[in-house]
């Protein structure tokens, strides 16, 4: 926190907004790197490693309470080498030490607080610590005094503990492929487990706190398509509708907050992340494709409108997040007193807003404020008020616009304006998919501009970089950056049929294999080892709020195999799945995105080839019909009669018939008879599983 006359620490030279938030702490922070590690060895001190991110409420709390405290800062500076890490810049560092703290304590989260030997071996850790002991949590000052004394008097025990934790971590990351071929029984087991976790009353899975889990939705929709299991579709759609009505969704401005603290999705933690919204928008789009429920499409488009309005860089990249806090505390920007609603809307619209959003004088949040949620459906209000439902919906749209304008005058949450290659890849994928479904050129333009930004601003010598901010790109790209961006490029190709995007995807895929593929053990490492730094090779496939890059890359490989008839890519994709098979069998719900790749493999990938002139109205009608159908195990290509493809070898004989466009549905490169009319095409696509 900057203040008059205060001296900044080393973080003042960093680009990360999170690190810059701590640049005026009295703590003598180092960024992660060789200088800090060498200082720990030279001064023979343990390392205090603090990991968080810019929009994290509890990270702010610990900074204000502990890192701004002069006495705590003195203890840290005299006894430790203190390192700050932005988890979004260094997911590999966060992955290792989060696993370590979870192994030591049984829980994890941010801020992550870890104590390491100078050799980077973790021996003690936790998450948020208050300055003094309270609510069963040890005080941070007492923890520091205990650790510094133990380092002086019982160092051997700490070093031994750190060595043991690191040994256990290396075992955790040791995955090797099983022999044979994967089978579908694990899909059945995953569905059964999700049924047991499902909250029938409120949608979602498990109890509070409740996280949106897009990978669960993706799995359930695929299971429904594969098995015709209606309960899978019901669980997915009930969850999506419940979130859309809850306070976890920003009912005024669009987009979703990080997670809900309660079972009914009412009270969120208010940070808004690019990755959550990219993944959730795609989940709503897929569910719309499977059901044609316009309410699901409305939520997806509302979410994308928010991202395009509030997270977009002028040149096309997408920023990372909006903070949970603003002036007035956590959520202050988003919550409402009833009097404010009447002031913004007047009496008539104010009363309708209070009924619709459940706004009361006493509120449902802190200090008499209201978190807006959908308390009454438009149909119910229309019946009560004796008005057409369309009139109620129009009034609600008007109310949202006026509340958004009124709210815009409040102090805004801070914007984390770094641009990450990986998270942009997720948004590119969703925008390209949204364009396929809606035909809206705004989505396509935004996807192409973001992809162009990454290729222009976030490459060096042909290799991806991870982070861009303030005109500067840095940090070598990790598996997450390659996998997510490759996915976005493949989806962009299927939205445009511009082989530039597919060519870039294929080039980066080869580079990804070269940099990260484990030639001995199978699967992909998440990082490149740092000499003198984090040398452990991390290999993981856990699908959490962000899908595992191994899971995404497995599906990328299988899609590339179908697009380019490259059997070697199919074998690599299957081997990636088999690398983590033992873990998948034990914990299928922890690998739902990997199971999406397995579904693609087992359900029989389909090549849908539309042969015709791209700009022909008849060709566009055929494409529109393809996009109406939910077919998650397809790849889509266009065979233009006046252009040969150098990347897709099986298009030579896929031609229009009698001058009119035709569609070929192929499996294992063996194709059905060409389909030349919409009715036959609709029937053929509807029958695909």
ZIJOHU-V406721 format. One record per residue. N is the residue number from 1. RES is the residue in three letters. OMEGA is omega as a letter, one per 30 degrees, with the letter a starting at -180 (999 if undefined). Layout:
n: <N | N>
res: <RES | RES>
omega: <OMEGA | OMEGA>
This chain:
n: <1 | 2 | 3 | 4 | 5 | 6 | 7 | 8 | 9 | 10 | 11 | 12 | 13 | 14 | 15 | 16 | 17 | 18 | 19 | 20 | 21 | 22 | 23 | 24 | 25 | 26 | 27 | 28 | 29 | 30 | 31 | 32 | 33 | 34 | 35 | 36 | 37 | 38 | 39 | 40 | 41 | 42 | 43 | 44 | 45 | 46 | 47 | 48 | 49 | 50 | 51 | 52 | 53 | 54 | 55 | 56 | 57 | 58 | 59 | 60 | 61 | 62 | 63 | 64 | 65 | 66 | 67 | 68 | 69 | 70 | 71 | 72 | 73 | 74 | 75 | 76 | 77 | 78 | 79 | 80 | 81 | 82 | 83 | 84 | 85 | 86 | 87 | 88 | 89 | 90 | 91 | 92 | 93 | 94 | 95 | 96 | 97 | 98 | 99 | 100 | 101 | 102 | 103 | 104 | 105 | 106 | 107 | 108 | 109 | 110 | 111 | 112 | 113 | 114 | 115 | 116 | 117 | 118 | 119 | 120 | 121 | 122 | 123 | 124 | 125 | 126 | 127 | 128 | 129 | 130 | 131 | 132 | 133 | 134 | 135 | 136 | 137 | 138 | 139 | 140 | 141 | 142 | 143 | 144 | 145 | 146 | 147 | 148 | 149 | 150 | 151 | 152 | 153 | 154 | 155 | 156 | 157 | 158 | 159 | 160 | 161 | 162 | 163 | 164 | 165 | 166 | 167 | 168 | 169 | 170 | 171 | 172 | 173 | 174 | 175 | 176 | 177 | 178 | 179 | 180 | 181 | 182 | 183 | 184 | 185 | 186 | 187 | 188 | 189 | 190 | 191 | 192 | 193 | 194 | 195 | 196 | 197 | 198 | 199 | 200 | 201 | 202 | 203 | 204 | 205 | 206 | 207 | 208 | 209 | 210 | 211 | 212 | 213 | 214 | 215 | 216 | 217 | 218 | 219 | 220 | 221 | 222 | 223 | 224 | 225 | 226 | 227 | 228 | 229 | 230 | 231 | 232 | 233 | 234 | 235 | 236 | 237 | 238 | 239 | 240 | 241 | 242 | 243 | 244 | 245 | 246 | 247 | 248 | 249 | 250 | 251 | 252 | 253 | 254 | 255 | 256 | 257 | 258 | 259 | 260 | 261 | 262 | 263 | 264 | 265 | 266 | 267 | 268 | 269 | 270 | 271 | 272 | 273 | 274 | 275 | 276 | 277 | 278 | 279 | 280 | 281 | 282 | 283 | 284 | 285 | 286 | 287 | 288 | 289 | 290 | 291 | 292 | 293 | 294 | 295 | 296 | 297 | 298 | 299 | 300 | 301 | 302 | 303 | 304 | 305 | 306 | 307 | 308 | 309 | 310 | 311 | 312 | 313 | 314 | 315 | 316 | 317 | 318 | 319 | 320 | 321 | 322 | 323 | 324 | 325 | 326 | 327 | 328 | 329 | 330 | 331 | 332 | 333 | 334 | 335 | 336 | 337 | 338 | 339 | 340 | 341 | 342 | 343 | 344 | 345 | 346 | 347 | 348 | 349 | 350 | 351 | 352 | 353 | 354 | 355 | 356 | 357 | 358 | 359 | 360 | 361 | 362 | 363 | 364 | 365 | 366 | 367 | 368 | 369 | 370 | 371 | 372 | 373 | 374 | 375 | 376 | 377 | 378 | 379 | 380 | 381 | 382 | 383 | 384 | 385 | 386 | 387 | 388 | 389 | 390 | 391 | 392 | 393 | 394 | 395 | 396 | 397 | 398 | 399 | 400 | 401 | 402 | 403 | 404 | 405 | 406 | 407 | 408 | 409 | 410 | 411 | 412 | 413 | 414 | 415 | 416 | 417 | 418 | 419 | 420 | 421 | 422 | 423 | 424 | 425 | 426 | 427 | 428 | 429 | 430 | 431 | 432 | 433 | 434 | 435 | 436 | 437 | 438 | 439 | 440 | 441 | 442 | 443 | 444 | 445 | 446 | 447 | 448 | 449 | 450 | 451 | 452 | 453 | 454 | 455 | 456 | 457 | 458 | 459 | 460 | 461 | 462 | 463 | 464 | 465 | 466 | 467 | 468 | 469 | 470 | 471 | 472 | 473 | 474 | 475 | 476 | 477 | 478 | 479 | 480 | 481 | 482 | 483 | 484 | 485 | 486 | 487 | 488 | 489 | 490 | 491 | 492 | 493 | 494 | 495 | 496 | 497 | 498 | 499 | 500 | 501 | 502 | 503 | 504 | 505 | 506 | 507 | 508 | 509 | 510 | 511 | 512 | 513 | 514 | 515 | 516 | 517 | 518 | 519 | 520 | 521 | 522 | 523 | 524 | 525 | 526 | 527 | 528 | 529 | 530 | 531 | 532 | 533 | 534 | 535 | 536 | 537 | 538 | 539 | 540 | 541 | 542 | 543 | 544 | 545 | 546 | 547 | 548 | 549 | 550 | 551 | 552 | 553 | 554 | 555 | 556 | 557 | 558 | 559 | 560 | 561 | 562 | 563 | 564 | 565 | 566 | 567 | 568 | 569 | 570 | 571 | 572 | 573 | 574 | 575 | 576 | 577 | 578 | 579 | 580 | 581 | 582 | 583 | 584 | 585 | 586 | 587 | 588 | 589 | 590 | 591 | 592 | 593 | 594 | 595 | 596 | 597 | 598 | 599 | 600 | 601 | 602 | 603 | 604 | 605 | 606 | 607 | 608 | 609 | 610 | 611 | 612 | 613 | 614 | 615 | 616 | 617 | 618 | 619 | 620 | 621 | 622 | 623 | 624 | 625 | 626 | 627 | 628 | 629 | 630 | 631 | 632 | 633 | 634 | 635 | 636 | 637 | 638 | 639 | 640 | 641 | 642 | 643 | 644 | 645 | 646 | 647 | 648 | 649 | 650 | 651 | 652 | 653 | 654 | 655 | 656 | 657 | 658 | 659 | 660 | 661 | 662 | 663 | 664 | 665 | 666 | 667 | 668 | 669 | 670 | 671 | 672 | 673 | 674 | 675 | 676 | 677 | 678 | 679 | 680 | 681 | 682 | 683 | 684 | 685 | 686 | 687 | 688 | 689>
res: <UNK | UNK | UNK | UNK | UNK | UNK | UNK | UNK | UNK | UNK | UNK | UNK | UNK | UNK | UNK | UNK | UNK | UNK | UNK | UNK | UNK | UNK | UNK | UNK | UNK | UNK | UNK | UNK | UNK | UNK | UNK | UNK | UNK | UNK | UNK | UNK | UNK | UNK | UNK | UNK | UNK | UNK | UNK | UNK | UNK | UNK | UNK | UNK | UNK | UNK | UNK | UNK | UNK | UNK | UNK | UNK | UNK | UNK | UNK | UNK | UNK | UNK | UNK | UNK | UNK | UNK | UNK | UNK | UNK | UNK | UNK | UNK | UNK | UNK | UNK | UNK | UNK | UNK | UNK | UNK | UNK | UNK | UNK | UNK | UNK | UNK | UNK | UNK | UNK | UNK | UNK | UNK | UNK | UNK | UNK | UNK | UNK | UNK | UNK | UNK | UNK | UNK | UNK | UNK | UNK | UNK | UNK | UNK | UNK | UNK | UNK | UNK | UNK | UNK | UNK | UNK | UNK | UNK | UNK | UNK | UNK | UNK | UNK | UNK | UNK | UNK | UNK | UNK | UNK | UNK | UNK | UNK | UNK | UNK | UNK | UNK | UNK | UNK | UNK | UNK | UNK | UNK | UNK | UNK | UNK | UNK | UNK | UNK | UNK | UNK | UNK | UNK | UNK | UNK | UNK | UNK | UNK | UNK | UNK | UNK | UNK | UNK | UNK | UNK | UNK | UNK | UNK | UNK | UNK | UNK | UNK | UNK | UNK | UNK | UNK | UNK | UNK | UNK | UNK | UNK | UNK | UNK | UNK | UNK | UNK | UNK | UNK | UNK | UNK | UNK | UNK | UNK | UNK | UNK | UNK | UNK | UNK | UNK | UNK | UNK | UNK | UNK | UNK | UNK | UNK | UNK | UNK | UNK | UNK | UNK | UNK | UNK | UNK | UNK | UNK | UNK | UNK | UNK | UNK | UNK | UNK | UNK | UNK | UNK | UNK | UNK | UNK | UNK | UNK | UNK | UNK | UNK | UNK | UNK | UNK | UNK | UNK | UNK | UNK | UNK | UNK | UNK | UNK | UNK | UNK | UNK | UNK | UNK | UNK | UNK | UNK | UNK | UNK | UNK | UNK | UNK | UNK | UNK | UNK | UNK | UNK | UNK | UNK | UNK | UNK | UNK | UNK | UNK | UNK | UNK | UNK | UNK | UNK | UNK | UNK | UNK | UNK | UNK | UNK | UNK | UNK | UNK | UNK | UNK | UNK | UNK | UNK | UNK | UNK | UNK | UNK | UNK | UNK | UNK | UNK | UNK | UNK | UNK | UNK | UNK | UNK | UNK | UNK | UNK | UNK | UNK | UNK | UNK | UNK | UNK | UNK | UNK | UNK | UNK | UNK | UNK | UNK | UNK | UNK | UNK | UNK | UNK | UNK | UNK | UNK | UNK | UNK | UNK | UNK | UNK | UNK | UNK | UNK | UNK | UNK | UNK | UNK | UNK | UNK | UNK | UNK | UNK | UNK | UNK | UNK | UNK | UNK | UNK | UNK | UNK | UNK | UNK | UNK | UNK | UNK | UNK | UNK | UNK | UNK | UNK | UNK | UNK | UNK | UNK | UNK | UNK | UNK | UNK | UNK | UNK | UNK | UNK | UNK | UNK | UNK | UNK | UNK | UNK | UNK | UNK | UNK | UNK | UNK | UNK | UNK | UNK | UNK | UNK | UNK | UNK | UNK | UNK | UNK | UNK | UNK | UNK | UNK | UNK | UNK | UNK | UNK | UNK | UNK | UNK | UNK | UNK | UNK | UNK | UNK | UNK | UNK | UNK | UNK | UNK | UNK | UNK | UNK | UNK | UNK | UNK | UNK | UNK | UNK | UNK | UNK | UNK | UNK | UNK | UNK | UNK | UNK | UNK | UNK | UNK | UNK | UNK | UNK | UNK | UNK | UNK | UNK | UNK | UNK | UNK | UNK | UNK | UNK | UNK | UNK | UNK | UNK | UNK | UNK | UNK | UNK | UNK | UNK | UNK | UNK | UNK | UNK | UNK | UNK | UNK | UNK | UNK | UNK | UNK | UNK | UNK | UNK | UNK | UNK | UNK | UNK | UNK | UNK | UNK | UNK | UNK | UNK | UNK | UNK | UNK | UNK | UNK | UNK | UNK | UNK | UNK | UNK | UNK | UNK | UNK | UNK | UNK | UNK | UNK | UNK | UNK | UNK | UNK | UNK | UNK | UNK | UNK | UNK | UNK | UNK | UNK | UNK | UNK | UNK | UNK | UNK | UNK | UNK | UNK | UNK | UNK | UNK | UNK | UNK | UNK | UNK | UNK | UNK | UNK | UNK | UNK | UNK | UNK | UNK | UNK | UNK | UNK | UNK | UNK | UNK | UNK | UNK | UNK | UNK | UNK | UNK | UNK | UNK | UNK | UNK | UNK | UNK | UNK | UNK | UNK | UNK | UNK | UNK | UNK | UNK | UNK | UNK | UNK | UNK | UNK | UNK | UNK | UNK | UNK | UNK | UNK | UNK | UNK | UNK | UNK | UNK | UNK | UNK | UNK | UNK | UNK | UNK | UNK | UNK | UNK | UNK | UNK | UNK | UNK | UNK | UNK | UNK | UNK | UNK | UNK | UNK | UNK | UNK | UNK | UNK | UNK | UNK | UNK | UNK | UNK | UNK | UNK | UNK | UNK | UNK | UNK | UNK | UNK | UNK | UNK | UNK | UNK | UNK | UNK | UNK | UNK | UNK | UNK | UNK | UNK | UNK | UNK | UNK | UNK | UNK | UNK | UNK | UNK | UNK | UNK | UNK | UNK | UNK | UNK | UNK | UNK | UNK | UNK | UNK | UNK | UNK | UNK | UNK | UNK | UNK | UNK | UNK | UNK | UNK | UNK | UNK | UNK | UNK | UNK | UNK | UNK | UNK | UNK | UNK | UNK | UNK | UNK | UNK | UNK | UNK | UNK | UNK | UNK | UNK | UNK | UNK | UNK | UNK | UNK | UNK | UNK | UNK | UNK | UNK | UNK | UNK | UNK | UNK | UNK | UNK>
omega: <a | l | a | l | a | a | l | l | a | a | a | a | a | l | a | l | l | l | l | l | a | a | l | l | l | l | a | a | l | l | l | l | a | a | a | a | l | l | l | a | a | a | l | a | l | l | l | a | l | a | l | l | a | a | a | a | a | l | l | a | a | l | a | a | a | a | l | a | a | a | l | l | l | a | l | a | a | a | a | l | a | a | l | l | l | a | a | l | a | l | l | l | l | a | a | a | l | l | a | a | l | l | a | a | a | l | a | l | a | g | l | a | a | l | a | l | l | l | l | l | a | l | l | l | l | l | l | l | l | a | l | a | l | l | l | l | l | l | a | l | l | l | a | a | l | a | a | l | l | l | l | a | a | a | a | l | a | l | l | l | l | l | a | l | a | l | l | l | a | l | l | a | a | l | l | a | l | l | l | a | l | l | a | a | a | l | l | a | l | l | l | l | l | l | l | a | a | l | a | a | a | a | a | a | a | a | a | f | a | a | l | a | a | a | l | a | l | l | a | l | l | l | l | a | a | a | a | a | a | a | l | l | l | a | a | a | l | l | a | l | a | l | a | l | a | l | l | l | l | a | a | a | a | a | a | l | a | l | l | l | a | a | a | l | a | a | a | l | a | l | a | a | l | a | l | a | l | a | a | l | l | l | l | l | l | l | l | l | a | a | a | l | a | l | l | l | l | a | l | a | l | l | l | l | l | a | l | a | a | a | a | l | a | a | l | l | l | l | a | a | l | a | l | a | l | l | a | l | a | l | a | a | a | a | a | l | a | a | l | a | l | l | a | a | a | a | a | l | l | l | l | l | a | l | a | a | l | a | a | l | a | l | l | a | a | l | l | l | a | l | a | l | l | a | l | l | l | a | l | l | l | l | a | a | l | a | l | a | l | l | l | a | l | l | l | l | l | a | l | l | a | l | l | l | l | a | a | l | l | l | a | l | l | l | l | a | l | a | a | a | a | a | l | l | l | a | l | l | a | l | l | l | l | l | l | a | a | a | a | a | l | a | a | l | a | l | a | a | l | l | l | l | a | a | a | a | a | l | l | a | l | l | a | l | a | a | l | l | l | l | a | l | a | l | l | l | l | a | a | a | l | a | a | a | l | l | l | l | l | l | l | l | a | l | a | a | l | a | l | a | l | l | l | l | a | l | a | l | l | l | l | l | a | a | a | a | l | a | a | a | a | a | a | l | a | a | l | a | l | l | a | a | a | a | a | l | a | l | a | l | a | l | l | l | l | a | l | l | l | l | a | a | l | l | l | a | a | l | l | l | a | a | a | a | a | a | l | l | l | l | l | l | l | l | l | l | a | l | a | a | a | l | l | a | a | a | a | a | l | a | a | l | l | l | l | l | l | l | l | a | a | a | l | a | a | l | l | a | l | a | l | l | a | a | a | l | l | l | l | l | l | l | l | l | l | a | l | a | l | a | a | a | l | l | a | l | l | l | a | a | a | l | l | a | l | a | a | a | a | a | a | a | l | a | l | a | l | l | a | a | l | l | l | l | a | l | a | l | l | a | l | l | a | a | a | l | a | a | l | l | a | l | a | a | a | a | a | l | 999>
